[in-house]
Every structure is written in structure tokens, then in C-alpha cells.
Amino acid sequence: MEAFENAGLITDGQVVDQRIRQMSATEIIDFAQQTAELTSIDAIPAARTQFTFSATTTLGGGTSPCSAYGCRLRHVSGLREFAALYSDRVYVHNFLAEHYSHPRELAALGDDQVRARFWNDVSIIRELLPMISAGIVAPVTLTGAICPHCFAESHPESQLAIQIEAVSAKLAEECFATMRVELRDHEHPLLSLSAPGLTIDHPLVRSHGKIQEVIDRLPATKRNRLLRGQHIVLSKEFIKELGAHTFLATEVLRDVRFGLALAATTGSSFLTEHPAHREMLDRLTGEAELQRRNSAVRDHLIAVMPFVADVNAADLVQLRENEAESFLLFRKALVAAIQSVRDSGREFDERSARELYSDVLEPELARLSLKVKAAKRQLRLRPTREAAAWVGAISFGLLSGALGQSVSEMVKQLGLVAAAKVGLSKTLEDADSEAEVLSEPMYFLWKVQQRAKASAERAWGGA
């Protein structure tokens, strides 16, 4: 957004630390309010394609459930590739607006603490700034209740709200059965909460008003262990008394409620990385199949295209803009390939994603690389042994069944069958047409790969 550059907060893609150090808490709040006005949800048009999404606060780099910069950066980095290589637009919560949504909490912080939080926020925005500028990622500020959790609580969504309440009770039961609660740090005691499939990255660490009461009731041996710096696992009795299971269920549901409300408001699809969210969506909505496909892409995009992580956000955006038609061809082929796996009765998991890359995409990119070279030189070249080997491998696998049914289907959906058959009987003599190269389903991905190679070469050259 231009507001960050105009305010001198981001210059040449870098956060200007000195500018942030000069700002008072009041200036930071004023700036946050300015961004809120620029990103009001009232100005958001309704989604027009199935590739428009509303991300959870976590996936969008928000501060809940974990405000640590490292965790936020990890989540938003995953969103970056998904947005660039699959989405038309992803709506994310404008977490800067939270700087003035709860004045009482802010009043308890000093200027240095406010500046530290603000630096983290601006740094997260910087990761997505090229995509925000291109309109691929769109921060949204919720009117009426700026805080996403307040928005979720105040957005009834009629029947859906009733269903969510029913799921909440069930989720709390599941939490109680599987969760682990540890007591840590005697001087400043905190609770560490975790449950399989419900917490991501690390356990949630929270304070609680009754912690000291719990400590006083512990056996002397456990209190002494706590004094020595050891963690104490609390019994189910204490978990129930503290309401830890209900709290964890509420934390998980907040993101779901917010995401569903935002998706309903914008007419987009709910996007999450949390397995528990997906299970709840299966219970709540009739779009489970579409949700699973989108989740498969988000979860395994790097396995399908491992070199994408080496390309910075600005380059990905530039490729999207320069190769718009090729991008649409690539996405259509990718969706069809993933769906072919699901139609065969298999989940598109990590293994399927790696198969797609190693058995299909990698050899196809090698073939296309040679084809592009031929087109550029406008020469009729004999194929090298490497090209013949790659093309032949796909062809032989298709004809003999060596690739397996699911991989063969992916090959067909990616539009590689005709090219592979040509490889059995022809050389690359007909590959000198630029139009033919541009119409290849994998041309856009090949361009991304070339940009990744160039980035790696620059990195080594500067070492």
C-alpha cells in the first residue's frame, strides 16, 4: 500500500527502523486508523471467481493465537506462494487496525512497547507488499467491530451461528479428552496448552487468574519441582476446574467464526491451514470438496513446486502480470491434475504432491526448457539425449502403465500426453514457434523455475 511508502515506513522494500523509532504511540494509532479507512470492508466488491479467498487471522499474519514475529512470518510466507500461484485475490485481516480497537489494552503499554509491536506489523506487511500493491492480497478492516474476534462474536450469520455453537460444545469435549496442560515458571506462572490437531507450531501459553490457587493445592513434591524450573503436567481435575479445554476450543473457533463471517461478507471461500478448521467446515458447510481441494493446494504447493520458495514476492507478481494468460492455463491444468488424484479415491497429500513434481512436472519442465531454447534460436535442432530421455520416460510410462494410474491421470490433465507422444516419433524440429511455446500448460511454471535459478545464481555470485 502506498500509505507505508508515503509515511516513510518502507523504502525500497525495506522497513525504515529510524522512522518507527521517531513515532509516538499516538502517531502509530493515527497511522493505523488511516490504513483502516483505506481498507474498509464497505469498499470491498463481491468475489467473482472461485479463486477468491478469505484467510484466517493466523494465515494472514495476525497476532492471534500467537503474536511472536517468527510464527507470524512463517504463516504469511506460506500464504505468499498460495496467493501468487493459485489465487485471484486473498482477503486478510488488517491487523494494524487492532492498535486502536482496544484502547484500554493499549493504554497499559509504553511507547517503546507500542513501537515494537508496530515494527513487527510493518515487517509482516513488507513481506506481502508487492502482492498488496498488485491487488492479489487485500487487507480488510471490519467496520463496527475492528477486532476480528469482536467481529466474529457480533456477526450472527443466522443458522450458521447456531451450528457453530453446537460444534463448540463438541470441540470442548474433544479438547478435554486429548489435551495436555503444563504449569511452568514459578515466579511468573503460565499455562502451556496443547492438543493433537488443535494447536499448530507450538502450544498456546497463557496466564490465568487461578494459577496461584492451583499451585497452592499441588503436592509439596510438585511445588518443589516447579521451583527448580521443571514443568508440571496438570491433572484432568485441574484442567476442568480451570476451563482450559473450553478456552482452547474457543481460541480455535474464533478464527473459524471470523473467517466464515468475512467469507460470507465478501462472497469468497474460507482459507485456513488448520486441520481442525477443515473438520469443522465439513460439519458446518456443504462445500467440503472445494475446501479440501483448496487446502491440498495450500498445504502442498511447495512440494509440487519446490523452487518457488527461491523466488521473491516482487518477481512472482511481475511474472503474474507479464504472463497473465499463461498463468491461467497453468492453474487450470494444476487444478485438473489434483482433481484427477481425488477422483481416483486418493487424498492429494505430501506423497502425491512429490509424485506430481518428480514423475510429471520435472521432466516436463526439462522438455519445455529445451523447447524454449529451440524457439529462441529459431533453429531446427536434434533433441539431446536428455530431452529424449525425459520425453521418452513420460511416453513409456503412459504406454506401459509404469507411472501408475494416478500419475498417468495427472499427466493427462496437465496436457502433456500429446507432447510426450510427439517425443516418441519426432524431434524438436517443430518447436520453433513462439506461439506454440506460450500455449504450453506448464510455460508459466517454467518461467517461475527460470526466475528461481536466476535468484540462486545471484546469491552464489554475491557470496
LORO-56407 format. One record per residue (C-alpha): residue number from 0; x, y, z. Coordinates in steps of 0.1 Angstrom, whole numbers, plus 5000, padded with zeros to 4 digits. Layout:
residues N
pos;x;y;z
NUM;X;Y;Z
...
//
This chain:
residues 463
pos;x;y;z
0;5000;5000;5000
1;5012;5035;4992
2;5004;5047;5027
3;5035;5029;5040
4;5058;5044;5015
5;5043;5078;5018
6;5048;5077;5055
7;5084;5067;5051
8;5079;5034;5068
9;5090;5012;5039
10;5116;5023;5013
11;5130;5001;4985
12;5112;4971;5001
13;5129;4976;5035
14;5114;4987;5068
15;5128;5021;5079
16;5137;5014;5115
17;5147;5050;5123
18;5113;5063;5111
19;5095;5039;5135
20;5117;5049;5164
21;5107;5085;5159
22;5070;5078;5161
23;5049;5082;5193
24;5021;5058;5203
25;4996;5085;5192
26;5012;5087;5157
27;5011;5050;5154
28;4974;5049;5163
29;4967;5076;5138
30;4985;5058;5111
31;4967;5025;5119
32;4934;5044;5117
33;4944;5058;5083
34;4950;5023;5070
35;4917;5012;5084
36;4899;5039;5064
37;4917;5029;5032
38;4908;4992;5036
39;4872;4994;5049
40;4852;4963;5041
41;4824;4985;5029
42;4845;4992;4998
43;4852;4956;4990
44;4835;4942;4959
45;4819;4908;4959
46;4841;4879;4948
47;4837;4870;4912
48;4856;4837;4909
49;4861;4806;4930
50;4898;4816;4934
51;4890;4844;4958
52;4896;4836;4994
53;4893;4850;5029
54;4922;4839;5051
55;4921;4832;5088
56;4938;4858;5110
57;4966;4833;5116
58;4973;4827;5080
59;4971;4864;5072
60;4999;4872;5096
61;4977;4883;5125
62;4987;4883;5162
63;4963;4856;5174
64;4967;4830;5187
65;5005;4837;5187
66;5019;4872;5184
67;5056;4861;5181
68;5072;4876;5149
69;5087;4843;5139
70;5054;4825;5139
71;5036;4853;5121
72;5063;4854;5094
73;5062;4816;5089
74;5024;4817;5083
75;5024;4847;5060
76;5052;4832;5039
77;5030;4802;5032
78;5002;4825;5021
79;5026;4843;4997
80;5031;4813;4974
81;4995;4803;4975
82;4983;4838;4966
83;5008;4842;4938
84;5004;4808;4921
85;4968;4800;4927
86;4946;4828;4938
87;4929;4857;4921
88;4927;4875;4955
89;4931;4867;4991
90;4915;4889;5018
91;4934;4892;5050
92;4926;4910;5082
93;4942;4944;5086
94;4959;4936;5119
95;4972;4972;5121
96;4937;4983;5130
97;4940;4964;5163
98;4963;4991;5175
99;4933;5012;5183
100;4904;4987;5186
101;4911;4981;5223
102;4922;5014;5238
103;4923;5001;5274
104;4949;4974;5265
105;4969;5000;5245
106;4969;5025;5274
107;4987;4999;5296
108;5017;4999;5271
109;5045;5023;5269
110;5057;5040;5237
111;5086;5015;5233
112;5062;4985;5235
113;5038;5001;5210
114;5067;5008;5187
115;5080;4972;5190
116;5046;4958;5181
117;5043;4983;5152
118;5077;4973;5139
119;5066;4936;5138
120;5034;4946;5120
121;5051;4967;5094
122;5077;4939;5088
123;5049;4914;5082
124;5032;4938;5058
125;5065;4943;5039
126;5065;4905;5031
127;5032;4909;5013
128;5036;4945;5000
129;5042;4936;4963
130;5011;4914;4963
131;4991;4940;4981
132;5001;4966;4956
133;4991;4943;4927
134;4957;4935;4944
135;4964;4898;4948
136;4964;4902;4986
137;4939;4927;5000
138;4939;4937;5037
139;4904;4943;5050
140;4893;4964;5080
141;4860;4953;5096
142;4836;4982;5103
143;4817;4984;5136
144;4840;4959;5154
145;4876;4963;5143
146;4889;4934;5163
147;4884;4902;5143
148;4872;4883;5174
149;4847;4910;5183
150;4835;4909;5146
151;4831;4872;5149
152;4811;4874;5181
153;4788;4902;5167
154;4782;4886;5133
155;4754;4861;5139
156;4752;4845;5104
157;4718;4832;5115
158;4717;4794;5113
159;4755;4791;5109
160;4760;4807;5143
161;4737;4781;5159
162;4757;4753;5142
163;4790;4768;5154
164;4777;4768;5190
165;4769;4731;5187
166;4803;4724;5173
167;4819;4744;5201
168;4805;4721;5227
169;4817;4690;5208
170;4851;4705;5203
171;4855;4713;5240
172;4848;4677;5248
173;4875;4666;5223
174;4899;4690;5238
175;4893;4677;5273
176;4899;4641;5262
177;4932;4648;5244
178;4948;4680;5256
179;4978;4684;5278
180;4982;4713;5302
181;5016;4722;5318
182;5023;4746;5345
183;5056;4765;5341
184;5077;4792;5357
185;5071;4796;5394
186;5079;4834;5396
187;5056;4843;5367
188;5035;4811;5363
189;5019;4804;5329
190;4999;4776;5314
191;5010;4757;5283
192;4981;4742;5264
193;4983;4717;5236
194;4961;4691;5219
195;4967;4669;5188
196;4954;4686;5157
197;4942;4717;5176
198;4974;4736;5182
199;4998;4744;5154
200;5035;4754;5156
201;5037;4751;5194
202;5015;4750;5225
203;4995;4781;5235
204;5010;4798;5265
205;4986;4819;5286
206;4982;4833;5321
207;4952;4825;5343
208;4937;4841;5374
209;4935;4809;5393
210;4971;4797;5387
211;4984;4805;5421
212;4954;4788;5437
213;4963;4757;5417
214;5000;4759;5428
215;4990;4761;5464
216;4970;4729;5461
217;4998;4709;5445
218;5016;4683;5465
219;5049;4695;5480
220;5069;4674;5456
221;5054;4690;5426
222;5058;4725;5440
223;5094;4718;5446
224;5099;4706;5410
225;5082;4739;5398
226;5107;4758;5420
227;5135;4740;5403
228;5123;4752;5369
229;5106;4720;5358
230;5072;4719;5341
231;5043;4703;5359
232;5016;4684;5340
233;4982;4691;5354
234;4955;4665;5361
235;4922;4663;5343
236;4906;4677;5375
237;4926;4709;5373
238;4921;4712;5335
239;4883;4710;5341
240;4885;4735;5370
241;4905;4760;5350
242;4883;4756;5320
243;4914;4750;5298
244;4896;4728;5274
245;4868;4754;5268
246;4894;4781;5264
247;4913;4762;5237
248;4881;4753;5218
249;4871;4790;5219
250;4905;4800;5205
251;4902;4776;5176
252;4866;4786;5169
253;4874;4824;5169
254;4894;4821;5137
255;4866;4799;5121
256;4839;4823;5131
257;4858;4853;5119
258;4869;4836;5086
259;4834;4824;5078
260;4819;4858;5086
261;4844;4875;5064
262;4839;4850;5036
263;4802;4854;5037
264;4805;4892;5036
265;4829;4892;5006
266;4814;4862;4988
267;4847;4844;4989
268;4860;4809;5001
269;4873;4804;5036
270;4911;4797;5036
271;4928;4780;5065
272;4959;4759;5073
273;4944;4745;5105
274;4933;4708;5103
275;4907;4714;5130
276;4891;4742;5110
277;4887;4719;5080
278;4870;4692;5101
279;4846;4718;5114
280;4839;4731;5079
281;4829;4696;5069
282;4803;4696;5097
283;4791;4732;5090
284;4790;4737;5053
285;4782;4719;5021
286;4815;4730;5003
287;4837;4704;5018
288;4851;4691;4985
289;4861;4726;4973
290;4876;4733;5007
291;4897;4701;5006
292;4910;4709;4971
293;4920;4744;4981
294;4936;4731;5013
295;4955;4705;4993
296;4970;4732;4971
297;4978;4754;5001
298;4994;4726;5021
299;5015;4710;4994
300;5023;4738;4969
301;5060;4738;4978
302;5062;4700;4974
303;5046;4704;4939
304;5069;4733;4930
305;5099;4732;4954
306;5118;4760;4936
307;5091;4786;4942
308;5104;4795;4977
309;5135;4808;4960
310;5116;4835;4941
311;5108;4867;4959
312;5073;4882;4960
313;5080;4910;4936
314;5093;4886;4909
315;5062;4864;4913
316;5039;4894;4909
317;5058;4906;4879
318;5055;4871;4863
319;5018;4871;4870
320;5014;4904;4853
321;5036;4896;4823
322;5023;4861;4817
323;4987;4865;4827
324;4973;4841;4801
325;5000;4815;4807
326;4992;4817;4844
327;4955;4809;4838
328;4965;4779;4816
329;4989;4766;4843
330;4963;4770;4871
331;4936;4752;4851
332;4960;4723;4845
333;4971;4722;4881
334;4935;4720;4894
335;4927;4693;4869
336;4957;4672;4879
337;4949;4675;4916
338;4913;4666;4910
339;4923;4636;4890
340;4941;4622;4921
341;4910;4628;4942
342;4887;4612;4916
343;4909;4581;4918
344;4899;4578;4955
345;4932;4591;4969
346;4939;4621;4990
347;4962;4647;4975
348;4988;4645;5002
349;5025;4651;5005
350;5034;4619;4987
351;5010;4627;4958
352;5025;4662;4956
353;5060;4649;4953
354;5050;4623;4927
355;5034;4651;4907
356;5067;4670;4907
357;5092;4642;4902
358;5072;4620;4878
359;5055;4647;4858
360;5064;4683;4863
361;5102;4680;4865
362;5106;4660;4832
363;5081;4683;4815
364;5100;4714;4826
365;5132;4698;4812
366;5114;4692;4779
367;5100;4727;4778
368;5133;4742;4786
369;5148;4726;4755
370;5118;4736;4735
371;5121;4773;4746
372;5158;4773;4736
373;5149;4760;4702
374;5122;4786;4698
375;5145;4814;4708
376;5172;4803;4684
377;5147;4796;4656
378;5168;4766;4647
379;5158;4731;4639
380;5178;4711;4664
381;5180;4674;4671
382;5169;4666;4706
383;5197;4659;4731
384;5198;4626;4748
385;5185;4642;4780
386;5154;4656;4762
387;5147;4623;4745
388;5151;4605;4779
389;5126;4628;4797
390;5100;4627;4769
391;5105;4590;4764
392;5102;4584;4801
393;5068;4600;4802
394;5057;4583;4770
395;5069;4549;4780
396;5053;4553;4814
397;5019;4562;4799
398;5020;4533;4774
399;5033;4507;4798
400;5015;4518;4829
401;5047;4522;4848
402;5038;4556;4861
403;5008;4543;4880
404;4971;4552;4874
405;4971;4584;4895
406;5003;4598;4880
407;4991;4589;4845
408;4959;4608;4851
409;4979;4638;4863
410;4999;4637;4831
411;4968;4637;4810
412;4952;4665;4830
413;4983;4686;4827
414;4981;4684;4789
415;5013;4666;4784
416;5001;4635;4766
417;5003;4649;4731
418;5038;4664;4738
419;5050;4630;4751
420;5037;4611;4721
421;5054;4635;4698
422;5086;4628;4716
423;5085;4591;4705
424;5083;4599;4669
425;5096;4634;4663
426;5125;4656;4673
427;5122;4692;4684
428;5122;4704;4649
429;5087;4717;4652
430;5094;4735;4684
431;5105;4768;4669
432;5071;4785;4671
433;5069;4811;4699
434;5031;4808;4699
435;5033;4771;4705
436;5057;4776;4734
437;5034;4802;4750
438;5004;4778;4748
439;5021;4751;4768
440;5002;4745;4801
441;5035;4745;4820
442;5050;4776;4804
443;5042;4798;4834
444;5057;4774;4859
445;5088;4771;4837
446;5092;4809;4839
447;5090;4807;4877
448;5116;4780;4876
449;5139;4802;4855
450;5135;4831;4879
451;5144;4808;4908
452;5175;4797;4890
453;5185;4833;4883
454;5179;4842;4920
455;5201;4813;4931
456;5229;4823;4907
457;5228;4859;4920
458;5230;4846;4956
459;5261;4825;4948
460;5276;4852;4928
461;5273;4876;4957
462;5287;4852;4983
//
